Amino acid sequence: MIFVLGATGKVGRALVPALLDAGAAVRALTRDPAKARLDPRAEVVRGDLDTADLPALLDGADRVFVLTQGDTAGRESAVARAAARAGVTHLVKLSTTGVHFGQTDPITRAHAEAEQAVREAGPAWTILRPGAFMDNRFAWLGTIREENAVYVPEGDPASALVHVRDIAAVATLALTTSGHEGATYELTGGEALTTEEQVAVLSEAIGRPVEYVEEPESAARERMVRQFGWPAEAVDGFFALKRESGAHEHVVFDTVERLLGRPPLTFAAWARDNASAYHHHE
Ligand SMILES: NC(=O)c1ccc[n+]([C@@H]2O[C@H](COP(=O)([O-])OP(=O)(O)OC[C@H]3O[C@@H](n4cnc5c(N)ncnc54)[C@H](OP(=O)(O)O)[C@@H]3O)[C@@H](O)[C@H]2O)c1
Protein backbone atom coordinates (compact mmCIF):
# COMPACT_ATOMS: atom_id res chain seq x y z
CA MET A 1 0.00 0.00 0.00
CA ILE A 2 1.17 3.51 -0.85
CA PHE A 3 0.54 6.28 1.69
CA VAL A 4 0.01 9.65 -0.04
CA LEU A 5 0.50 12.95 1.81
CA GLY A 6 -1.06 16.08 0.29
CA ALA A 7 -3.61 13.85 -1.46
CA THR A 8 -6.09 16.71 -1.92
CA GLY A 9 -3.52 19.19 -3.27
CA LYS A 10 -2.49 20.08 -6.82
CA VAL A 11 -0.12 17.13 -7.32
CA GLY A 12 -2.03 14.79 -4.98
CA ARG A 13 -5.29 15.13 -6.95
CA ALA A 14 -3.50 13.91 -10.07
CA LEU A 15 -1.41 11.29 -8.24
CA VAL A 16 -4.10 9.36 -6.35
CA PRO A 17 -6.06 8.27 -9.47
CA ALA A 18 -2.82 7.63 -11.39
CA LEU A 19 -1.60 5.23 -8.69
CA LEU A 20 -5.00 3.51 -8.50
CA ASP A 21 -5.06 3.15 -12.30
CA ALA A 22 -1.61 1.55 -12.07
CA GLY A 23 -3.13 -1.07 -9.78
CA ALA A 24 -1.71 0.17 -6.47
CA ALA A 25 -3.60 0.31 -3.18
CA VAL A 26 -3.65 3.90 -1.89
CA ARG A 27 -4.11 5.41 1.57
CA ALA A 28 -4.79 9.15 1.22
CA LEU A 29 -4.22 11.70 4.00
CA THR A 30 -6.41 14.75 4.55
CA ARG A 31 -7.29 16.95 7.49
CA ASP A 32 -10.94 16.90 6.43
CA PRO A 33 -12.30 13.74 4.77
CA ALA A 34 -15.77 15.33 4.47
CA LYS A 35 -14.41 17.96 2.07
CA ALA A 36 -11.71 15.86 0.44
CA ARG A 37 -13.66 14.46 -2.58
CA LEU A 38 -11.07 11.71 -2.92
CA ASP A 39 -11.25 8.85 -5.41
CA PRO A 40 -13.61 6.26 -3.87
CA ARG A 41 -11.09 3.50 -4.63
CA ALA A 42 -8.65 5.05 -2.11
CA GLU A 43 -8.63 4.48 1.65
CA VAL A 44 -9.08 7.96 3.14
CA VAL A 45 -7.53 8.71 6.53
CA ARG A 46 -7.92 11.85 8.61
CA GLY A 47 -4.83 13.48 10.08
CA ASP A 48 -3.05 16.77 10.66
CA LEU A 49 0.73 16.32 10.34
CA ASP A 50 1.25 18.62 13.33
CA THR A 51 -0.69 16.37 15.69
CA ALA A 52 -1.08 13.04 13.88
CA ASP A 53 -0.23 9.63 15.27
CA LEU A 54 2.31 8.86 12.53
CA PRO A 55 2.91 5.18 13.46
CA ALA A 56 -0.85 4.55 13.19
CA LEU A 57 -1.13 6.37 9.84
CA LEU A 58 1.91 4.52 8.46
CA ASP A 59 0.87 1.08 9.70
CA GLY A 60 0.94 -1.32 6.74
CA ALA A 61 2.42 1.20 4.28
CA ASP A 62 5.14 -0.08 1.90
CA ARG A 63 5.85 3.25 0.21
CA VAL A 64 5.17 6.90 1.01
CA PHE A 65 4.70 9.96 -1.20
CA VAL A 66 6.08 12.80 0.92
CA LEU A 67 4.61 16.25 0.19
CA THR A 68 3.99 18.98 2.73
CA GLN A 69 3.46 22.70 2.88
CA GLY A 70 4.52 25.08 5.60
CA ASP A 71 7.02 23.50 8.00
CA THR A 72 8.40 21.23 5.28
CA ALA A 73 11.68 20.38 7.02
CA GLY A 74 10.19 19.55 10.41
CA ARG A 75 7.17 17.66 9.10
CA GLU A 76 9.03 15.66 6.46
CA SER A 77 11.90 14.72 8.78
CA ALA A 78 9.34 13.36 11.26
CA VAL A 79 7.52 11.46 8.51
CA ALA A 80 10.78 9.99 7.12
CA ARG A 81 11.92 8.76 10.54
CA ALA A 82 8.50 7.33 11.41
CA ALA A 83 8.32 5.65 7.98
CA ALA A 84 11.67 3.95 8.56
CA ARG A 85 10.46 2.62 11.91
CA ALA A 86 7.18 1.44 10.32
CA GLY A 87 9.09 -0.69 7.78
CA VAL A 88 8.43 1.50 4.74
CA THR A 89 10.76 0.49 1.87
CA HIS A 90 10.65 3.56 -0.41
CA LEU A 91 10.09 7.29 0.09
CA VAL A 92 9.32 9.55 -2.87
CA LYS A 93 9.70 13.20 -1.92
CA LEU A 94 8.25 16.21 -3.74
CA SER A 95 10.88 18.96 -3.59
CA THR A 96 11.66 21.90 -5.92
CA THR A 97 14.12 22.80 -8.69
CA GLY A 98 15.26 25.59 -6.36
CA VAL A 99 17.39 22.99 -4.54
CA HIS A 100 19.14 22.07 -7.81
CA PHE A 101 19.93 25.74 -8.41
CA GLY A 102 21.14 26.29 -4.83
CA GLN A 103 18.52 28.89 -3.94
CA THR A 104 18.79 30.22 -0.41
CA ASP A 105 15.25 31.48 0.19
CA PRO A 106 13.50 29.88 3.21
CA ILE A 107 11.09 27.65 1.24
CA THR A 108 13.92 26.17 -0.82
CA ARG A 109 16.22 25.75 2.18
CA ALA A 110 13.44 23.85 3.97
CA HIS A 111 13.19 21.50 0.96
CA ALA A 112 16.97 20.98 0.92
CA GLU A 113 16.86 20.03 4.60
CA ALA A 114 13.86 17.74 4.06
CA GLU A 115 15.63 16.04 1.11
CA GLN A 116 18.57 15.32 3.38
CA ALA A 117 16.29 13.83 6.04
CA VAL A 118 14.62 11.61 3.42
CA ARG A 119 18.01 10.44 2.06
CA GLU A 120 19.27 9.60 5.53
CA ALA A 121 16.14 7.97 6.97
CA GLY A 122 16.93 4.43 5.80
CA PRO A 123 14.34 3.42 3.18
CA ALA A 124 15.17 3.74 -0.53
CA TRP A 125 14.34 7.23 -1.79
CA THR A 126 13.56 9.18 -4.95
CA ILE A 127 13.55 12.98 -5.02
CA LEU A 128 11.29 14.82 -7.48
CA ARG A 129 12.18 18.48 -8.02
CA PRO A 130 9.49 20.20 -10.09
CA GLY A 131 9.67 23.81 -11.20
CA ALA A 132 6.64 26.11 -11.07
CA PHE A 133 3.29 24.43 -11.73
CA MET A 134 0.86 25.35 -14.53
CA ASP A 135 -1.83 25.02 -11.83
CA ASN A 136 -0.43 28.17 -10.18
CA ARG A 137 -2.25 30.04 -12.96
CA PHE A 138 -5.55 29.26 -11.26
CA ALA A 139 -4.59 32.34 -9.23
CA TRP A 140 -5.68 34.31 -12.32
CA LEU A 141 -9.24 32.92 -12.17
CA GLY A 142 -10.81 35.75 -10.18
CA THR A 143 -9.69 38.71 -12.29
CA ILE A 144 -10.21 36.85 -15.58
CA ARG A 145 -13.81 36.06 -14.63
CA GLU A 146 -14.51 39.48 -13.20
CA GLU A 147 -12.47 41.88 -15.37
CA ASN A 148 -11.06 39.86 -18.30
CA ALA A 149 -7.63 40.87 -16.99
CA VAL A 150 -4.53 39.29 -15.48
CA TYR A 151 -2.30 41.27 -13.11
CA VAL A 152 1.32 40.11 -12.99
CA PRO A 153 4.10 41.46 -10.77
CA GLU A 154 6.66 43.47 -12.79
CA GLY A 155 9.64 41.38 -13.80
CA ASP A 156 7.79 38.06 -13.55
CA PRO A 157 10.10 35.64 -15.39
CA ALA A 158 9.47 33.39 -18.37
CA SER A 159 8.79 29.96 -16.94
CA ALA A 160 8.95 26.35 -18.17
CA LEU A 161 5.76 25.57 -16.23
CA VAL A 162 5.11 21.89 -15.56
CA HIS A 163 1.73 20.12 -15.65
CA VAL A 164 0.85 18.35 -12.38
CA ARG A 165 -0.24 15.30 -14.39
CA ASP A 166 3.38 14.95 -15.59
CA ILE A 167 4.65 15.20 -12.01
CA ALA A 168 2.06 12.62 -10.98
CA ALA A 169 3.05 10.31 -13.85
CA VAL A 170 6.71 10.42 -12.82
CA ALA A 171 5.78 9.91 -9.16
CA THR A 172 3.67 6.91 -10.17
CA LEU A 173 6.66 5.40 -12.00
CA ALA A 174 8.91 5.93 -8.99
CA LEU A 175 6.32 4.50 -6.59
CA THR A 176 5.22 1.47 -8.63
CA THR A 177 8.27 0.37 -10.66
CA SER A 178 11.88 -0.31 -9.75
CA GLY A 179 14.96 1.50 -11.03
CA HIS A 180 14.31 4.92 -9.53
CA GLU A 181 15.91 4.27 -6.13
CA GLY A 182 18.52 6.91 -5.29
CA ALA A 183 17.51 9.10 -8.23
CA THR A 184 16.87 12.86 -8.15
CA TYR A 185 14.74 14.21 -11.01
CA GLU A 186 14.27 17.85 -12.02
CA LEU A 187 10.86 18.19 -13.70
CA THR A 188 9.71 21.01 -15.99
CA GLY A 189 7.52 21.52 -19.01
CA GLY A 190 9.02 21.45 -22.51
CA GLU A 191 9.14 25.20 -23.21
CA ALA A 192 9.48 28.48 -21.34
CA LEU A 193 6.70 31.01 -21.88
CA THR A 194 6.62 34.60 -20.66
CA THR A 195 3.60 35.48 -18.53
CA GLU A 196 2.35 37.59 -21.44
CA GLU A 197 2.53 34.52 -23.73
CA GLN A 198 0.76 32.43 -21.08
CA VAL A 199 -2.08 34.96 -20.92
CA ALA A 200 -2.38 34.89 -24.74
CA VAL A 201 -2.57 31.07 -24.73
CA LEU A 202 -5.18 31.11 -22.00
CA SER A 203 -7.18 33.83 -23.73
CA GLU A 204 -7.24 31.74 -26.93
CA ALA A 205 -8.45 28.67 -25.00
CA ILE A 206 -11.16 30.61 -23.17
CA GLY A 207 -12.27 32.25 -26.39
CA ARG A 208 -12.26 35.89 -25.33
CA PRO A 209 -9.65 38.65 -24.98
CA VAL A 210 -7.85 38.89 -21.66
CA GLU A 211 -5.84 42.00 -20.84
CA TYR A 212 -2.27 41.58 -19.56
CA VAL A 213 -1.33 44.11 -16.87
CA GLU A 214 2.02 44.42 -15.08
CA GLU A 215 1.89 45.94 -11.63
CA PRO A 216 4.58 46.94 -9.09
CA GLU A 217 5.49 44.39 -6.43
CA SER A 218 3.75 46.46 -3.72
CA ALA A 219 0.44 46.28 -5.61
CA ALA A 220 0.95 42.55 -6.25
CA ARG A 221 1.58 41.98 -2.54
CA GLU A 222 -1.58 43.87 -1.63
CA ARG A 223 -3.59 41.83 -4.14
CA MET A 224 -2.37 38.54 -2.62
CA VAL A 225 -3.47 39.61 0.84
CA ARG A 226 -6.77 41.18 -0.27
CA GLN A 227 -7.79 38.83 -3.07
CA PHE A 228 -6.24 35.49 -2.09
CA GLY A 229 -6.37 36.00 1.69
CA TRP A 230 -2.68 35.01 2.04
CA PRO A 231 -0.99 35.78 5.39
CA ALA A 232 1.70 38.48 5.05
CA GLU A 233 4.33 35.86 5.95
CA ALA A 234 3.33 33.62 3.03
CA VAL A 235 3.49 36.60 0.65
CA ASP A 236 7.02 37.40 1.89
CA GLY A 237 8.03 33.74 1.40
CA PHE A 238 6.65 33.78 -2.14
CA PHE A 239 8.54 36.92 -3.17
CA ALA A 240 11.75 35.74 -1.50
CA LEU A 241 11.53 32.55 -3.56
CA LYS A 242 10.62 34.40 -6.77
CA ARG A 243 13.59 36.76 -6.41
CA GLU A 244 15.90 33.75 -6.60
CA SER A 245 13.95 31.45 -8.94
CA GLY A 246 13.49 34.19 -11.57
CA ALA A 247 16.94 33.66 -13.04
CA HIS A 248 16.33 30.01 -13.94
CA GLU A 249 12.59 29.44 -14.28
CA HIS A 250 13.14 29.39 -18.06
CA VAL A 251 15.45 26.35 -17.87
CA VAL A 252 13.94 23.24 -19.51
CA PHE A 253 14.92 19.76 -18.27
CA ASP A 254 14.35 16.73 -20.50
CA THR A 255 13.56 14.42 -17.58
CA VAL A 256 9.80 14.14 -18.14
CA GLU A 257 10.29 13.07 -21.75
CA ARG A 258 13.14 10.72 -20.85
CA LEU A 259 11.11 8.98 -18.14
CA LEU A 260 7.67 8.98 -19.76
CA GLY A 261 8.75 8.45 -23.37
CA ARG A 262 6.60 11.34 -24.62
CA PRO A 263 6.93 15.12 -24.58
CA PRO A 264 5.71 16.99 -21.49
CA LEU A 265 2.12 18.28 -21.56
CA THR A 266 1.94 21.84 -22.92
CA PHE A 267 0.47 24.97 -21.37
CA ALA A 268 -1.94 25.09 -24.33
CA ALA A 269 -3.22 21.62 -23.38
CA TRP A 270 -3.55 22.73 -19.74
CA ALA A 271 -5.45 25.84 -20.86
CA ARG A 272 -7.85 23.77 -23.00
CA ASP A 273 -8.43 21.29 -20.13
CA ASN A 274 -9.23 24.09 -17.70
CA ALA A 275 -10.84 26.74 -19.95
CA SER A 276 -14.34 26.16 -18.58
CA ALA A 277 -13.22 27.23 -15.09
CA TYR A 278 -12.44 30.71 -16.45
CA HIS A 279 -15.88 31.37 -17.92
CA HIS A 280 -18.10 34.00 -16.29
CA HIS A 281 -20.74 33.26 -13.65
CA GLU A 282 -19.81 29.70 -12.70
N1 LIG B 1 3.24 25.41 -6.67
C1 LIG B 1 4.43 25.31 -7.26
O1 LIG B 1 4.69 25.91 -8.31
C2 LIG B 1 5.49 24.43 -6.66
C3 LIG B 1 6.68 24.21 -7.35
C4 LIG B 1 7.66 23.35 -6.81
C5 LIG B 1 7.42 22.75 -5.59
N2 LIG B 1 6.25 22.99 -4.92
C6 LIG B 1 6.02 22.33 -3.61
O2 LIG B 1 4.86 21.54 -3.68
C7 LIG B 1 4.35 21.34 -2.38
C8 LIG B 1 2.86 21.52 -2.38
O3 LIG B 1 2.54 22.89 -2.61
P1 LIG B 1 1.16 23.31 -3.27
O4 LIG B 1 1.09 24.78 -3.21
O5 LIG B 1 0.98 22.62 -4.58
O6 LIG B 1 0.08 22.77 -2.21
P2 LIG B 1 -1.00 21.65 -2.43
O7 LIG B 1 -0.33 20.32 -2.58
O8 LIG B 1 -1.95 22.08 -3.51
O9 LIG B 1 -1.82 21.71 -1.05
C9 LIG B 1 -1.31 21.30 0.19
C10 LIG B 1 -1.70 19.86 0.58
O10 LIG B 1 -1.12 19.60 1.87
C11 LIG B 1 -2.12 19.16 2.76
N3 LIG B 1 -1.82 19.74 4.08
C12 LIG B 1 -1.58 21.05 4.37
N4 LIG B 1 -1.35 21.20 5.68
C13 LIG B 1 -1.44 19.95 6.24
C14 LIG B 1 -1.30 19.45 7.55
N5 LIG B 1 -1.03 20.26 8.61
N6 LIG B 1 -1.44 18.11 7.76
C15 LIG B 1 -1.73 17.29 6.72
N7 LIG B 1 -1.87 17.71 5.44
C16 LIG B 1 -1.73 19.03 5.20
C17 LIG B 1 -3.45 19.62 2.20
O11 LIG B 1 -4.42 18.64 2.55
P3 LIG B 1 -5.83 18.92 3.34
O12 LIG B 1 -6.16 20.38 3.20
O13 LIG B 1 -6.82 18.02 2.63
O14 LIG B 1 -5.56 18.49 4.72
C18 LIG B 1 -3.18 19.60 0.69
O15 LIG B 1 -3.47 18.32 0.17
C19 LIG B 1 5.11 22.31 -1.46
O16 LIG B 1 6.11 21.59 -0.77
C20 LIG B 1 5.74 23.27 -2.45
O17 LIG B 1 6.93 23.87 -1.95
C21 LIG B 1 5.29 23.81 -5.43
The ligand as a MOL file (V3000), in Angstrom:
LIG
                    3D

  0  0  0     0  0            999 V3000
M  V30 BEGIN CTAB
M  V30 COUNTS 48 52 0 0 0
M  V30 BEGIN ATOM
M  V30 1 N 3.2410 25.4130 -6.6660 0
M  V30 2 C 4.4270 25.3080 -7.2590 0
M  V30 3 O 4.6900 25.9060 -8.3070 0
M  V30 4 C 5.4940 24.4290 -6.6560 0
M  V30 5 C 6.6820 24.2050 -7.3540 0
M  V30 6 C 7.6570 23.3550 -6.8140 0
M  V30 7 C 7.4250 22.7490 -5.5860 0
M  V30 8 N 6.2540 22.9910 -4.9170 0 CHG=1
M  V30 9 C 6.0230 22.3270 -3.6130 0
M  V30 10 O 4.8580 21.5390 -3.6840 0
M  V30 11 C 4.3530 21.3400 -2.3820 0
M  V30 12 C 2.8560 21.5220 -2.3840 0
M  V30 13 O 2.5400 22.8900 -2.6120 0
M  V30 14 P 1.1570 23.3150 -3.2740 0
M  V30 15 O 1.0870 24.7810 -3.2130 0
M  V30 16 O 0.9770 22.6170 -4.5760 0 CHG=-1
M  V30 17 O 0.0850 22.7730 -2.2080 0
M  V30 18 P -1.0030 21.6520 -2.4330 0
M  V30 19 O -0.3320 20.3230 -2.5750 0
M  V30 20 O -1.9480 22.0850 -3.5130 0
M  V30 21 O -1.8220 21.7080 -1.0540 0
M  V30 22 C -1.3110 21.2980 0.1870 0
M  V30 23 C -1.6970 19.8610 0.5840 0
M  V30 24 O -1.1210 19.5990 1.8680 0
M  V30 25 C -2.1180 19.1630 2.7630 0
M  V30 26 N -1.8240 19.7410 4.0770 0
M  V30 27 C -1.5800 21.0460 4.3670 0
M  V30 28 N -1.3510 21.1970 5.6850 0
M  V30 29 C -1.4360 19.9500 6.2360 0
M  V30 30 C -1.3050 19.4480 7.5510 0
M  V30 31 N -1.0330 20.2570 8.6140 0
M  V30 32 N -1.4430 18.1100 7.7590 0
M  V30 33 C -1.7290 17.2910 6.7160 0
M  V30 34 N -1.8720 17.7100 5.4390 0
M  V30 35 C -1.7330 19.0310 5.1990 0
M  V30 36 C -3.4490 19.6150 2.2040 0
M  V30 37 O -4.4240 18.6430 2.5500 0
M  V30 38 P -5.8260 18.9240 3.3370 0
M  V30 39 O -6.1580 20.3790 3.1990 0
M  V30 40 O -6.8210 18.0180 2.6350 0
M  V30 41 O -5.5590 18.4900 4.7200 0
M  V30 42 C -3.1770 19.5990 0.6930 0
M  V30 43 O -3.4660 18.3190 0.1690 0
M  V30 44 C 5.1130 22.3050 -1.4630 0
M  V30 45 O 6.1060 21.5900 -0.7690 0
M  V30 46 C 5.7440 23.2730 -2.4490 0
M  V30 47 O 6.9310 23.8700 -1.9480 0
M  V30 48 C 5.2850 23.8070 -5.4280 0
M  V30 END ATOM
M  V30 BEGIN BOND
M  V30 1 1 1 2
M  V30 2 2 2 3
M  V30 3 1 2 4
M  V30 4 1 4 5
M  V30 5 2 4 48
M  V30 6 2 5 6
M  V30 7 1 6 7
M  V30 8 2 7 8
M  V30 9 1 8 9
M  V30 10 1 8 48
M  V30 11 1 9 10
M  V30 12 1 9 46
M  V30 13 1 10 11
M  V30 14 1 11 12
M  V30 15 1 11 44
M  V30 16 1 12 13
M  V30 17 1 13 14
M  V30 18 2 14 15
M  V30 19 1 14 16
M  V30 20 1 14 17
M  V30 21 1 17 18
M  V30 22 2 18 19
M  V30 23 1 18 20
M  V30 24 1 18 21
M  V30 25 1 21 22
M  V30 26 1 22 23
M  V30 27 1 23 24
M  V30 28 1 23 42
M  V30 29 1 24 25
M  V30 30 1 25 26
M  V30 31 1 25 36
M  V30 32 1 26 27
M  V30 33 1 26 35
M  V30 34 2 27 28
M  V30 35 1 28 29
M  V30 36 1 29 30
M  V30 37 2 29 35
M  V30 38 1 30 31
M  V30 39 2 30 32
M  V30 40 1 32 33
M  V30 41 2 33 34
M  V30 42 1 34 35
M  V30 43 1 36 37
M  V30 44 1 36 42
M  V30 45 1 37 38
M  V30 46 2 38 39
M  V30 47 1 38 40
M  V30 48 1 38 41
M  V30 49 1 42 43
M  V30 50 1 44 45
M  V30 51 1 44 46
M  V30 52 1 46 47
M  V30 END BOND
M  V30 END CTAB
M  END
